[in-house]
Amino acid sequence: MQVFLIRHAHATDETLVLGDPLRPLTAQGRVQARKLGEKLRWYDCGITHVWTSPLVRAVQTAELVVAGLDHDITVDIAPDLAPEGAQKDLVARVRKLPADSSIMLVGHEPGMSHNGALIVGDTSFPPLGKAEAVRIVDGKLRWRFAWDAEAPTPRGPDL
């Protein structure tokens, strides 16, 4: 199984009028998300499932990354990916998917690095930057890829 963890792209700041759940991506964030998807398309990232936090910035990131990947795949809302979500429940649901699945999870920090730590079994899993992807294959961290990087950065004991 492959798991791609993606932190949402750059979003507008929270205000009294615009609460945290409703914060959309900025113009820069939209570019970041789309470019990340385009870059992932060239690194054999055939996604079978996309789950995202219900917060606006995460949904927009997921949709733009999928558009950049040029995949015809539905983006599903996963409340467990919200900042106050139940990460262990989410990881348990991921592990129930078929072994040949390739799932993209889009959310927030510190939840995304916590999910990564649970999946790879390493509590020192580093946080994800905005519009950064992490690829985990069969429980092992393979690489990290920022939206503005030329290529993924290998991470893991066997790379």
C-alpha positions as CSV (number, residue, x, y, z in Angstrom):
1,M,0.0,0.0,0.0
2,Q,1.1,3.5,-0.7
3,V,0.1,6.5,1.4
4,F,0.6,10.1,0.3
5,L,0.4,12.6,3.1
6,I,-0.2,16.2,1.9
7,R,-0.4,19.3,4.0
8,H,-2.7,22.0,2.7
9,A,-1.2,24.9,0.7
10,H,-0.9,28.5,1.8
11,A,-4.3,29.9,3.1
12,T,-5.7,33.3,4.1
13,D,-5.3,34.3,7.7
14,E,-8.1,33.7,10.2
15,T,-10.1,36.8,11.1
16,L,-13.1,37.5,13.3
17,V,-15.3,37.3,10.3
18,L,-13.6,34.4,8.5
19,G,-13.1,31.6,11.0
20,D,-10.5,28.9,10.7
21,P,-12.7,26.2,9.0
22,L,-13.6,28.6,6.2
23,R,-10.2,29.9,5.3
24,P,-9.6,29.5,1.6
25,L,-6.3,29.2,-0.2
26,T,-4.6,32.3,-1.3
27,A,-3.7,32.8,-5.0
28,Q,-0.2,31.6,-4.1
29,G,-1.7,28.6,-2.3
30,R,-3.7,27.6,-5.4
31,V,-0.5,27.8,-7.5
32,Q,1.3,25.6,-4.9
33,A,-1.3,22.9,-4.9
34,R,-1.6,22.7,-8.6
35,K,2.2,22.6,-9.1
36,L,2.5,19.9,-6.4
37,G,-0.1,17.8,-8.3
38,E,1.8,18.3,-11.6
39,K,5.1,17.3,-10.0
40,L,3.5,14.2,-8.4
41,R,2.1,13.1,-11.8
42,W,5.7,12.5,-13.0
43,Y,6.7,10.3,-10.1
44,D,4.3,7.4,-10.6
45,C,1.7,8.5,-8.1
46,G,-1.3,6.6,-9.4
47,I,-3.8,7.5,-6.7
48,T,-6.9,5.2,-6.0
49,H,-8.4,7.2,-3.1
50,V,-8.3,10.8,-1.9
51,W,-9.5,11.7,1.6
52,T,-9.3,15.3,2.8
53,S,-10.1,17.3,5.9
54,P,-13.4,19.1,5.6
55,L,-11.8,22.5,6.2
56,V,-12.0,24.6,3.0
57,R,-8.2,25.0,2.5
58,A,-7.7,21.3,2.6
59,V,-10.5,20.5,0.2
60,Q,-9.3,23.1,-2.2
61,T,-5.7,21.7,-1.9
62,A,-6.9,18.2,-2.6
63,E,-9.0,19.2,-5.6
64,L,-6.1,21.2,-7.1
65,V,-3.6,18.5,-6.5
66,V,-5.9,15.9,-8.2
67,A,-6.4,18.3,-11.1
68,G,-2.6,18.6,-11.4
69,L,-2.2,14.9,-11.3
70,D,-4.7,14.7,-14.2
71,H,-6.7,11.9,-12.5
72,D,-10.4,11.5,-12.6
73,I,-10.9,10.6,-9.0
74,T,-13.4,11.7,-6.4
75,V,-12.2,13.7,-3.4
76,D,-13.9,12.3,-0.3
77,I,-14.3,14.2,3.0
78,A,-12.7,12.5,6.0
79,P,-13.7,14.3,9.3
80,D,-10.8,12.5,11.1
81,L,-8.4,14.6,9.0
82,A,-9.7,17.8,10.6
83,P,-7.4,19.4,13.2
84,E,-9.3,17.8,16.1
85,G,-9.9,14.5,14.2
86,A,-9.2,11.0,15.6
87,Q,-5.9,10.1,13.9
88,K,-5.8,6.5,15.2
89,D,-9.2,5.8,13.8
90,L,-8.1,7.3,10.5
91,V,-5.0,5.2,10.3
92,A,-7.0,2.1,11.2
93,R,-9.4,2.8,8.2
94,V,-6.4,3.3,5.9
95,R,-5.0,0.0,6.9
96,K,-8.3,-1.7,6.0
97,L,-8.0,-0.7,2.4
98,P,-6.8,-3.3,-0.2
99,A,-3.1,-3.9,-0.2
100,D,-2.8,-2.4,-3.8
101,S,-4.4,0.9,-2.7
102,S,-2.7,4.2,-3.1
103,I,-4.3,6.8,-0.9
104,M,-3.8,10.5,-0.7
105,L,-4.6,12.1,2.7
106,V,-4.8,15.9,2.8
107,G,-4.9,17.8,6.1
108,H,-3.1,19.9,8.6
109,E,-0.2,20.0,11.0
110,P,0.4,18.5,13.5
111,G,-2.1,15.8,12.4
112,M,-0.3,14.9,9.2
113,S,3.0,14.2,10.8
114,H,1.2,12.3,13.6
115,N,-0.5,10.2,10.9
116,G,2.9,9.6,9.4
117,A,4.4,8.6,12.7
118,L,1.6,6.1,13.3
119,I,1.9,4.6,9.8
120,V,5.7,4.2,9.8
121,G,6.0,3.5,13.5
122,D,8.5,6.3,14.3
123,T,7.5,9.1,16.7
124,S,10.2,11.4,15.3
125,F,8.3,11.8,12.0
126,P,9.1,15.4,10.9
127,P,6.3,18.0,10.3
128,L,5.2,18.7,6.7
129,G,5.6,22.1,5.2
130,K,2.7,23.8,3.4
131,A,2.0,22.1,0.1
132,E,4.5,19.3,0.8
133,A,3.8,15.7,0.0
134,V,5.3,12.6,1.8
135,R,5.2,9.1,0.1
136,I,5.0,6.1,2.3
137,V,5.2,2.6,0.7
138,D,4.4,-0.5,2.7
139,G,5.0,1.4,6.0
140,K,8.3,2.9,5.0
141,L,9.0,6.6,4.3
142,R,10.3,6.9,0.7
143,W,10.4,10.6,0.0
144,R,9.2,14.1,0.6
145,F,8.3,16.5,-2.1
146,A,7.7,20.2,-1.7
147,W,5.7,22.1,-4.3
148,D,8.7,24.1,-5.4
149,A,11.3,21.4,-5.3
150,E,12.9,20.1,-8.5
151,A,12.7,16.5,-7.3
152,P,11.7,14.5,-4.2
153,T,14.1,14.3,-1.3
154,P,14.7,10.6,-0.4
155,R,14.0,9.8,3.3
156,G,14.1,6.4,4.8
157,P,16.6,3.8,6.1
158,D,17.0,2.0,2.8
159,L,17.4,5.0,0.5
